[in-house]
């Protein structure tokens, strides 16, 4: 799997920790997930403050807002990059 994603969240976010657990099987298969703390960017803070955790594909910008399931992550990862 050669897909890179970002997981937007923040420290102390229990939902973010749960989202990381949902992503673990995909990481084990080679998915690269970069953890992004929304506090590091005013734009991220404004955009995601009320919706974290949010999983975003870097190649096409598609996003999944929490709550998401393994099935929904699978669908996100198996869509064409230009979708």
VMD Tcl script that builds the backbone (N, CA, C; Angstrom):
set m [mol new atoms 249]
animate dup $m
set s [atomselect $m all]
$s set {name element resname resid chain x y z} {
  {N N UNK 1 A 0.861 -1.178 0.000}
  {CA C UNK 1 A 0.000 0.000 0.000}
  {C C UNK 1 A 0.897 1.228 0.000}
  {N N UNK 2 A 0.749 2.046 -1.016}
  {CA C UNK 2 A 1.610 3.223 -1.146}
  {C C UNK 2 A 0.768 4.496 -1.042}
  {N N UNK 3 A 0.021 4.588 0.034}
  {CA C UNK 3 A -0.852 5.738 0.246}
  {C C UNK 3 A -0.418 6.444 1.520}
  {N N UNK 4 A -0.400 7.757 1.456}
  {CA C UNK 4 A -0.053 8.570 2.610}
  {C C UNK 4 A -1.285 9.339 3.061}
  {N N UNK 5 A -1.512 9.348 4.363}
  {CA C UNK 5 A -2.632 10.081 4.934}
  {C C UNK 5 A -2.146 10.941 6.087}
  {N N UNK 6 A -2.984 11.896 6.445}
  {CA C UNK 6 A -2.761 12.706 7.628}
  {C C UNK 6 A -3.944 12.462 8.559}
  {N N UNK 7 A -3.663 12.373 9.846}
  {CA C UNK 7 A -4.723 12.281 10.838}
  {C C UNK 7 A -4.654 13.548 11.673}
  {N N UNK 8 A -5.659 14.387 11.499}
  {CA C UNK 8 A -5.714 15.645 12.236}
  {C C UNK 8 A -6.370 15.407 13.585}
  {N N UNK 9 A -5.708 15.877 14.625}
  {CA C UNK 9 A -6.213 15.731 15.986}
  {C C UNK 9 A -5.469 16.673 16.898}
  {N N UNK 10 A -5.445 16.355 18.185}
  {CA C UNK 10 A -4.689 17.142 19.139}
  {C C UNK 10 A -4.403 16.283 20.364}
  {N N UNK 11 A -3.452 16.707 21.166}
  {CA C UNK 11 A -3.086 15.957 22.356}
  {C C UNK 11 A -4.267 15.879 23.312}
  {N N UNK 12 A -4.413 14.735 23.962}
  {CA C UNK 12 A -5.477 14.557 24.937}
  {C C UNK 12 A -6.840 14.289 24.336}
  {N N UNK 13 A -6.899 14.079 23.030}
  {CA C UNK 13 A -8.167 13.812 22.342}
  {C C UNK 13 A -8.393 12.293 22.350}
  {N N UNK 14 A -9.327 11.843 23.173}
  {CA C UNK 14 A -9.565 10.398 23.289}
  {C C UNK 14 A -10.144 9.813 21.999}
  {N N UNK 15 A -10.944 10.589 21.297}
  {CA C UNK 15 A -11.462 10.110 20.018}
  {C C UNK 15 A -10.332 9.928 19.013}
  {N N UNK 16 A -9.333 10.804 19.081}
  {CA C UNK 16 A -8.180 10.701 18.183}
  {C C UNK 16 A -7.412 9.412 18.453}
  {N N UNK 17 A -7.278 9.062 19.725}
  {CA C UNK 17 A -6.605 7.818 20.093}
  {C C UNK 17 A -7.390 6.621 19.570}
  {N N UNK 18 A -8.710 6.688 19.646}
  {CA C UNK 18 A -9.546 5.611 19.120}
  {C C UNK 18 A -9.393 5.513 17.608}
  {N N UNK 19 A -9.340 6.655 16.930}
  {CA C UNK 19 A -9.154 6.661 15.478}
  {C C UNK 19 A -7.824 6.012 15.104}
  {N N UNK 20 A -6.778 6.287 15.878}
  {CA C UNK 20 A -5.476 5.661 15.621}
  {C C UNK 20 A -5.583 4.143 15.720}
  {N N UNK 21 A -6.387 3.654 16.664}
  {CA C UNK 21 A -6.567 2.204 16.803}
  {C C UNK 21 A -7.291 1.624 15.590}
  {N N UNK 22 A -8.279 2.350 15.072}
  {CA C UNK 22 A -8.993 1.902 13.874}
  {C C UNK 22 A -8.024 1.804 12.693}
  {N N UNK 23 A -7.048 2.698 12.643}
  {CA C UNK 23 A -6.103 2.732 11.519}
  {C C UNK 23 A -4.978 1.708 11.631}
  {N N UNK 24 A -4.770 1.126 12.800}
  {CA C UNK 24 A -3.638 0.216 13.014}
  {C C UNK 24 A -3.554 -0.931 12.005}
  {N N UNK 25 A -4.658 -1.614 11.672}
  {CA C UNK 25 A -4.532 -2.699 10.682}
  {C C UNK 25 A -4.029 -2.210 9.328}
  {N N UNK 26 A -4.380 -0.998 8.951}
  {CA C UNK 26 A -3.938 -0.438 7.678}
  {C C UNK 26 A -2.462 -0.043 7.741}
  {N N UNK 27 A -2.051 0.487 8.883}
  {CA C UNK 27 A -0.643 0.827 9.089}
  {C C UNK 27 A 0.202 -0.443 9.019}
  {N N UNK 28 A -0.315 -1.513 9.586}
  {CA C UNK 28 A 0.393 -2.803 9.550}
  {C C UNK 28 A 0.570 -3.299 8.119}
  {N N UNK 29 A -0.306 -2.858 7.213}
  {CA C UNK 29 A -0.226 -3.254 5.801}
  {C C UNK 29 A 0.547 -2.242 4.962}
  {N N UNK 30 A 1.127 -1.216 5.614}
  {CA C UNK 30 A 1.979 -0.287 4.894}
  {C C UNK 30 A 1.438 1.120 4.719}
  {N N UNK 31 A 0.228 1.391 5.206}
  {CA C UNK 31 A -0.299 2.757 5.126}
  {C C UNK 31 A 0.563 3.679 5.981}
  {N N UNK 32 A 0.903 4.815 5.432}
  {CA C UNK 32 A 1.656 5.813 6.191}
  {C C UNK 32 A 0.673 6.882 6.658}
  {N N UNK 33 A 0.614 7.068 7.982}
  {CA C UNK 33 A -0.273 8.066 8.567}
  {C C UNK 33 A 0.580 9.055 9.348}
  {N N UNK 34 A 0.524 10.310 8.922}
  {CA C UNK 34 A 1.233 11.367 9.633}
  {C C UNK 34 A 0.252 12.025 10.596}
  {N N UNK 35 A 0.604 12.055 11.871}
  {CA C UNK 35 A -0.250 12.682 12.870}
  {C C UNK 35 A -0.030 14.186 12.830}
  {N N UNK 36 A -1.109 14.932 12.693}
  {CA C UNK 36 A -1.050 16.389 12.616}
  {C C UNK 36 A -1.821 16.977 13.791}
  {N N UNK 37 A -1.134 17.763 14.613}
  {CA C UNK 37 A -1.793 18.425 15.726}
  {C C UNK 37 A -2.359 19.747 15.220}
  {N N UNK 38 A -3.669 19.909 15.307}
  {CA C UNK 38 A -4.299 21.105 14.751}
  {C C UNK 38 A -3.823 22.383 15.438}
  {N N UNK 39 A -3.248 22.250 16.612}
  {CA C UNK 39 A -2.748 23.421 17.341}
  {C C UNK 39 A -1.529 24.026 16.631}
  {N N UNK 40 A -0.895 23.244 15.729}
  {CA C UNK 40 A 0.305 23.703 15.028}
  {C C UNK 40 A 0.014 24.658 13.867}
  {N N UNK 41 A -1.238 24.811 13.497}
  {CA C UNK 41 A -1.588 25.647 12.353}
  {C C UNK 41 A -2.921 26.341 12.599}
  {N N UNK 42 A -2.949 27.635 12.434}
  {CA C UNK 42 A -4.201 28.381 12.598}
  {C C UNK 42 A -5.248 27.904 11.595}
  {N N UNK 43 A -4.809 27.559 10.384}
  {CA C UNK 43 A -5.743 27.062 9.370}
  {C C UNK 43 A -6.352 25.733 9.792}
  {N N UNK 44 A -5.502 24.810 10.275}
  {CA C UNK 44 A -6.010 23.515 10.732}
  {C C UNK 44 A -6.945 23.695 11.912}
  {N N UNK 45 A -6.576 24.569 12.829}
  {CA C UNK 45 A -7.392 24.795 14.018}
  {C C UNK 45 A -8.775 25.304 13.612}
  {N N UNK 46 A -8.799 26.266 12.701}
  {CA C UNK 46 A -10.078 26.814 12.245}
  {C C UNK 46 A -10.900 25.767 11.505}
  {N N UNK 47 A -10.223 24.992 10.665}
  {CA C UNK 47 A -10.945 24.031 9.818}
  {C C UNK 47 A -11.426 22.790 10.576}
  {N N UNK 48 A -10.601 22.289 11.516}
  {CA C UNK 48 A -10.886 20.985 12.117}
  {C C UNK 48 A -11.254 21.010 13.602}
  {N N UNK 49 A -11.272 22.164 14.235}
  {CA C UNK 49 A -11.462 22.227 15.691}
  {C C UNK 49 A -12.700 21.466 16.168}
  {N N UNK 50 A -13.775 21.504 15.399}
  {CA C UNK 50 A -15.019 20.876 15.836}
  {C C UNK 50 A -15.255 19.507 15.217}
  {N N UNK 51 A -14.304 19.031 14.390}
  {CA C UNK 51 A -14.550 17.772 13.678}
  {C C UNK 51 A -13.487 16.703 13.917}
  {N N UNK 52 A -12.427 17.016 14.699}
  {CA C UNK 52 A -11.364 16.015 14.879}
  {C C UNK 52 A -11.903 14.791 15.605}
  {N N UNK 53 A -11.312 13.655 15.296}
  {CA C UNK 53 A -10.244 13.401 14.333}
  {C C UNK 53 A -10.755 13.361 12.902}
  {N N UNK 54 A -9.885 13.770 11.987}
  {CA C UNK 54 A -10.187 13.754 10.555}
  {C C UNK 54 A -9.024 13.073 9.845}
  {N N UNK 55 A -9.349 12.071 9.030}
  {CA C UNK 55 A -8.348 11.380 8.215}
  {C C UNK 55 A -8.404 11.964 6.813}
  {N N UNK 56 A -7.245 12.363 6.287}
  {CA C UNK 56 A -7.176 13.003 4.971}
  {C C UNK 56 A -6.133 12.315 4.106}
  {N N UNK 57 A -6.545 11.929 2.893}
  {CA C UNK 57 A -5.585 11.409 1.920}
  {C C UNK 57 A -4.784 12.566 1.366}
  {N N UNK 58 A -3.467 12.443 1.360}
  {CA C UNK 58 A -2.616 13.527 0.878}
  {C C UNK 58 A -2.710 13.665 -0.638}
  {N N UNK 59 A -2.820 12.549 -1.358}
  {CA C UNK 59 A -2.779 12.609 -2.824}
  {C C UNK 59 A -4.012 13.237 -3.459}
  {N N UNK 60 A -5.175 13.096 -2.833}
  {CA C UNK 60 A -6.378 13.644 -3.469}
  {C C UNK 60 A -7.218 14.532 -2.542}
  {N N UNK 61 A -6.810 14.659 -1.291}
  {CA C UNK 61 A -7.500 15.561 -0.376}
  {C C UNK 61 A -8.810 15.048 0.188}
  {N N UNK 62 A -9.186 13.820 -0.144}
  {CA C UNK 62 A -10.429 13.276 0.397}
  {C C UNK 62 A -10.300 13.104 1.902}
  {N N UNK 63 A -11.395 13.378 2.610}
  {CA C UNK 63 A -11.380 13.338 4.062}
  {C C UNK 63 A -12.492 12.459 4.609}
  {N N UNK 64 A -12.198 11.876 5.764}
  {CA C UNK 64 A -13.186 11.154 6.556}
  {C C UNK 64 A -13.254 11.810 7.923}
  {N N UNK 65 A -14.437 12.261 8.292}
  {CA C UNK 65 A -14.625 12.804 9.628}
  {C C UNK 65 A -15.023 11.679 10.582}
  {N N UNK 66 A -14.639 11.830 11.830}
  {CA C UNK 66 A -15.012 10.874 12.861}
  {C C UNK 66 A -16.499 10.979 13.113}
  {N N UNK 67 A -17.201 9.877 13.378}
  {CA C UNK 67 A -16.651 8.536 13.526}
  {C C UNK 67 A -16.526 7.840 12.177}
  {N N UNK 68 A -15.412 7.105 12.008}
  {CA C UNK 68 A -15.258 6.293 10.813}
  {C C UNK 68 A -14.905 4.866 11.209}
  {N N UNK 69 A -15.308 3.947 10.345}
  {CA C UNK 69 A -15.095 2.522 10.586}
  {C C UNK 69 A -13.946 2.019 9.715}
  {N N UNK 70 A -13.491 0.815 10.004}
  {CA C UNK 70 A -12.456 0.214 9.152}
  {C C UNK 70 A -12.949 0.100 7.717}
  {N N UNK 71 A -14.223 -0.226 7.546}
  {CA C UNK 71 A -14.781 -0.352 6.201}
  {C C UNK 71 A -14.719 0.985 5.460}
  {N N UNK 72 A -15.057 2.078 6.134}
  {CA C UNK 72 A -15.005 3.394 5.500}
  {C C UNK 72 A -13.566 3.788 5.157}
  {N N UNK 73 A -12.623 3.446 6.024}
  {CA C UNK 73 A -11.209 3.710 5.739}
  {C C UNK 73 A -10.784 2.904 4.510}
  {N N UNK 74 A -11.179 1.639 4.461}
  {CA C UNK 74 A -10.858 0.793 3.319}
  {C C UNK 74 A -11.371 1.431 2.025}
  {N N UNK 75 A -12.620 1.904 2.050}
  {CA C UNK 75 A -13.193 2.531 0.850}
  {C C UNK 75 A -12.405 3.775 0.452}
  {N N UNK 76 A -12.029 4.585 1.427}
  {CA C UNK 76 A -11.244 5.788 1.145}
  {C C UNK 76 A -9.920 5.426 0.490}
  {N N UNK 77 A -9.277 4.395 1.007}
  {CA C UNK 77 A -7.945 4.021 0.531}
  {C C UNK 77 A -7.975 3.333 -0.829}
  {N N UNK 78 A -9.110 2.786 -1.221}
  {CA C UNK 78 A -9.174 2.038 -2.478}
  {C C UNK 78 A -9.899 2.783 -3.580}
  {N N UNK 79 A -10.090 4.087 -3.388}
  {CA C UNK 79 A -10.624 4.909 -4.462}
  {C C UNK 79 A -9.442 5.422 -5.276}
  {N N UNK 80 A -9.662 5.666 -6.557}
  {CA C UNK 80 A -8.579 6.211 -7.377}
  {C C UNK 80 A -8.096 7.537 -6.814}
  {N N UNK 81 A -6.816 7.801 -6.981}
  {CA C UNK 81 A -6.216 9.020 -6.442}
  {C C UNK 81 A -6.837 10.276 -7.030}
  {N N UNK 82 A -7.348 10.197 -8.254}
  {CA C UNK 82 A -7.913 11.389 -8.889}
  {C C UNK 82 A -9.410 11.505 -8.671}
  {N N UNK 83 A -9.978 10.658 -7.824}
  {CA C UNK 83 A -11.430 10.660 -7.564}
  {C C UNK 83 A -11.849 11.864 -6.765}
}
mol reanalyze $m
mol bondsrecalc $m
mol representation Tube
mol addrep $m
